[in-house]
């Protein structure tokens, strides 16, 4: 048994999202929104990086087994994120003509470092 209950997973995920947000803000990005939900899924952070609207997926993993945090974003997850971003853009007209990108922030319990992958997919 891994010792990770749903409540504990949620706590670690929320901490990773806060850490990612602070990191991205320190890199000059501006927060637009958090935890955008629709029927297709959820986008953890929506940020602005100069002229880009950035949809950020934050991944936390307690170990690098099974590919770690970055390895956990397969084609299915990417598709859900893309559809969720399209939904966001459809209902946020002020951003509809803004160039967009998808970034991933990987946070690992075994390392305190954050890995930022711009234009991840």
C-alpha positions, 0 to 999 in steps of 0.5 A, a space after each residue: 500500500 502506497 500510503 497515499 489516500 485521496 485526501 493526501 493526494 489532493 493536499 500534495 497536488 494543491 501544494 504543487 499547484 501553489 509552488 508552480 504558480 509562485 515559480 511561474 510568477 517569479 519567471 514573469 508570467 501573470 496569473 489569469 485563473 486557477 482550476 478551470 473546470 468544464 465537462 472535458 476536464 480541468 486546467 490547473 493554471 491559466 497564465 499570461 506570458 507576454 503575448 501568450 495565454 499559457 495553459 499549465 498542467 501541474 503534475 506531482 509524483 512521489 517517485 519517478 516510477 512509471 515515468 514520473 510526473 512528465 511521463 504521466 501526460 499521455 495522448 488521452 490527457 493531452 486531448 482532454 487538456 486541449 478540449 478544455 482549453 478550447 472550451 475556455 477560449 470559447 467562453 472567454 472572448 477577450 482571449 479568443 485571438 490570443 496565441 496559446 501554448 501548453 506548458 507542464 510543470 513537474 514537481 517531484 517529492 524526491 527532488 525539490 526542483 521544478 521542471 518547466 516544459 514550455 510548449 509541452 505538446 
